[in-house]
Amino acid sequence: QVQLVESGGGLVQPGGSLRLSCAASGFRFTSYTMIWVRRAPGREQEWVSSITGDGGTTNYAASVKGRFVISRDNDKDIVYLQMDNLKPEDTAVYYCAQIGRAPRGQGTQVTVSA
């Protein structure tokens, strides 16, 4: 079955960086555009970024563009989210998912606070 395991979150000061990872299994990884979404308390789920199966096309929400970079390793079935210049408003639980499908994993908590 499909498994997506997110990791790499933590507590970081404003302006800091984190690199999230999502290990995928149970499906043909290269066949899927993968996305990152985030959920913050009291706010709706927000799409953050996406990357096509071959890694050739990426897209970003306006709120993270220029600060976050999505990538994938199709040999290891992992999708990454490099997050730089983090802001308090980036605080959320981050999930990866196959495009068009709900997140399946536990997510990873990112907290940006001084």
C-alpha distance (Angstrom), angle and dihedral (degrees) to the residues before:
residue distance angle dihedral
Q1 . . .
V2 3.76 . .
Q3 3.78 113.7 .
L4 3.78 126.9 -178.0
V5 3.79 118.9 -179.1
E6 3.79 118.3 -171.1
S7 3.79 123.7 -160.3
G8 3.77 142.7 157.6
G9 3.77 102.0 73.6
G10 3.76 125.0 131.8
L11 3.77 147.4 128.9
V12 3.77 115.7 -53.1
Q13 3.77 135.7 167.3
P14 3.80 121.2 -113.5
G15 3.78 109.0 -79.7
G16 3.77 92.1 28.8
S17 3.78 130.8 120.2
L18 3.77 139.1 -125.2
R19 3.77 133.8 179.2
L20 3.77 116.6 -145.5
S21 3.79 123.0 -159.2
C22 3.77 131.6 -162.3
A23 3.78 118.3 -164.8
A24 3.79 112.5 -156.4
S25 3.78 131.3 -161.3
G26 3.78 140.5 158.2
F27 3.81 98.2 52.9
R28 3.77 141.1 58.1
F29 3.77 97.9 -82.4
T30 3.78 98.0 -163.4
S31 3.79 91.6 55.8
Y32 3.77 93.2 66.2
T33 3.74 137.0 73.9
M34 3.78 103.9 -136.7
I35 3.77 125.9 -147.9
W36 3.77 139.8 -166.5
V37 3.78 119.6 -142.4
R38 3.77 131.4 175.7
R39 3.78 137.0 -151.1
A40 3.76 123.2 -157.3
P41 3.81 124.5 -173.9
G42 3.78 111.3 -86.6
R43 3.79 92.9 8.4
E44 3.76 134.7 97.4
Q45 3.77 121.1 -106.7
E46 3.79 109.4 -82.9
W47 3.77 126.6 -152.2
V48 3.80 108.7 -130.7
S49 3.77 109.6 177.1
S50 3.80 145.7 -22.8
I51 3.78 137.9 -155.7
T52 3.78 128.8 -166.2
G53 3.78 122.5 -121.9
D54 3.78 94.4 -97.7
G55 3.79 92.1 43.2
G56 3.77 90.8 -120.5
T57 3.79 99.1 119.7
T58 3.76 127.5 44.2
N59 3.77 132.1 177.7
Y60 3.78 133.9 -169.3
A61 3.75 139.9 -163.8
A62 3.78 112.5 -109.6
S63 3.79 89.4 -116.5
V64 3.81 92.8 63.9
K65 3.78 104.0 26.7
G66 3.78 111.3 126.4
R67 3.80 92.3 19.3
F68 3.82 104.7 58.3
V69 3.80 128.9 53.8
I70 3.79 124.1 -165.8
S71 3.78 121.3 -156.3
R72 3.77 139.8 159.2
D73 3.78 139.7 -149.5
N74 3.78 107.5 -146.4
D75 3.79 91.9 -172.3
K76 3.80 91.2 59.8
D77 3.83 98.8 30.2
I78 3.78 92.6 -124.1
V79 3.77 130.8 135.4
Y80 3.80 120.0 -159.6
L81 3.77 137.0 -159.7
Q82 3.79 115.7 -159.6
M83 3.78 108.3 -161.2
D84 3.79 119.6 -166.6
N85 3.78 133.0 174.3
L86 3.77 90.1 22.5
K87 3.78 119.3 -159.4
P88 3.80 131.1 -157.6
E89 3.80 89.1 -109.0
D90 3.81 88.8 63.2
T91 3.80 88.6 69.6
A92 3.80 107.2 121.5
V93 3.76 145.2 104.0
Y94 3.79 108.1 -80.9
Y95 3.79 122.6 -147.2
C96 3.75 134.2 -177.8
A97 3.78 122.1 -146.3
Q98 3.75 144.7 167.2
I99 3.76 108.4 -95.6
G100 3.79 112.5 -90.5
R101 3.78 93.3 18.1
A102 3.76 133.3 95.5
P103 3.78 118.6 -105.3
R104 3.78 112.3 -91.3
G105 3.77 103.2 -171.4
Q106 3.77 135.5 80.2
G107 3.74 93.1 -106.2
T108 3.77 127.1 -139.0
Q109 3.79 124.0 -98.6
V110 3.79 118.5 -124.6
T111 3.78 116.6 -170.4
V112 3.78 120.9 -177.0
S113 3.76 111.5 -167.9
A114 3.76 140.7 135.3
